[in-house]
């Protein structure tokens, strides 16, 4: 069976989940879960996503997330899973891929199914063997919905508004369950919603595929605005790197065979662009005039190996902090 093409739209709600290879354990304890959430917060900031809920089960996880003006679901998930896998393999002395090659994602009818989907995701511990109490399970966002003190990147408001902000009413809803009419419905292997929602989304995708349509032109304008904003951020990072190393930013940017401080500045610049912007390796390579994308990994590795480069990376990075 041909896998459906990934839907990647701005201002869209997704249910995303991924399982480990061969049932391996991905979250052994709270330390692992906390590190995954650290990366989730980091890449939520970089890619401008909004997180509505999560549940981290030992061999898989569920996310409810929403794109904003920059649709980049695949790159967001690639960065998240790669970063966590590197951490997990290093901590637990293993090698290779941790999660299955292709995560699953469903486009969700937010108005009709956000509430029901939050129930489904938060109740995953009850479907474990043996079943666990979802309200006592530390690997989901449910505790924040019920008790408050949620981290800045978790958006509970849009679910809790259904209960006028009363967290205990949401807890009661969690204990009741869903009836057949409100359970999330999967259609065409990529939608959670009714037939009308599927028709609207298919029409939207069709219009976006037409270069002369209003939808397509609107997307092009948003993408151009995003490109310009990210380019401005890259220029600010370049300037700050130049000031730190006392180098001409133009020479850092254009000097393919940089040596000395210019070479170190170029390496740190690549590391910061990779860590602070949602750019792919190809975009970074084009910005710096690198002939191959693989050169990016060489510079990232140099930062890890050198205390001086790590110190510079961290010092300059403080000028461009991630949101908490």
C-alpha positions, 0 to 999 in steps of 0.5 A, a space after each residue: 500500500 502506498 503511504 499517503 503524502 505528508 500534509 504540511 500546512 501553516 496554522 494546522 493541528 496535528 496528532 503525531 506519534 512514533 514507536 520505537 524499533 522492535 519495541 525497544 524502550 525509549 523512556 526508561 525513567 524521568 530523566 529520559 522524559 525530561 530530556 525529551 521535553 527539553 528538546 521538545 521545548 527547544 524545537 518548538 521555539 525554533 520552528 514556532 510550533 505550539 504544543 497542546 499535549 503529550 504522552 511519553 509511553 516507554 516504547 512510543 509517544 504522542 504529541 498534539 501540536 500546531 503549526 503557525 506561520 512556518 509549516 515544517 513538520 518533517 524537519 521539526 520532528 527530524 531534529 527532535 528525534 535525532 537530538 533525543 536519539 543521540 542523547 539516549 544512545 550516549 546515556 544507555 550505551 546503544 547504537 543506531 536508530 531508536 524510533 521507526 523510520 517514519 513518524 505518523 501524523 494526522 491533520 486534525 479538525 481542531 474545532 471538533 476534535 481537539 478536546 476529544 484528542 486530548 482525552 485520548 492522548 492523556 489516557 494512554 497510560 490506562 491502555 498500557 499492560 498493566 494499566 496505569 492511572 493517567 492522573 498519576 502518570 508522570 510522563 504526560 501533560 495531564 498533570 499540568 492540565 489538572 494542577 497547573 504550573 505548566 511550562 511556557 511551551 504547553 498551551 492548555 488554554 484552548 482545551 480548558 476554555 471548554 470548562 471555563 478554565 476549571 481544571 477539576 472539571 477537566 479532570 472529571 471529563 478525563 474520568 468519564 470517557 468518550 462516547 462513539 460520537 466524540 471519539 477521534 475518527 481517522 479518515 483516508 489514513 491522514 485526517 482526524 475529523 468528519 467528511 466535511 473537514 476532509 473535503 475542506 482540507 482536500 480543496 485547500 491542498 488542491 488550491 495550494 497546488 495551483 500557482 495562480 490561486 489566492 491560497 498559493 499566492 498567500 502562502 508564497 507571501 508568508 514564506 517570503 516574509 519568513 525567509 526575510 525574518 530568518 535571514 535577518 536573524 542569521 545576519 545578527 548572529 554573523 555580526 555577533 560572531 564577528 565581534 566576538 572573534 574580532 573578524 570581518 563578517 564578510 570574510 567569515 561568510 565568504 572565506 571558504 578556506 578560512 584559517 585562524 580566528 576567521 576559521 574558528 568564527 566560521 565554525 561557531 557561526 555554522 553551529 549557531 545557525 544550526 542551533 538557533 534557526 530552523 534551517 536545513 543543512 542545505 540552507 546553511 550550506 547555501 548561506 555560507 557557500 559550502 559545496 556540500 551539506 556534509 561539511 556542516 557535520 564536520 564543523 559541528 563535530 569540531 565544536 564538540 571536540 574543542 573547549 575554546 569553540 564550545 566556550 565561544 558557542 555558548 557565550 555567543 549563544 547567550 545573546 540568542 537564547 531559546 525560550 523556556 
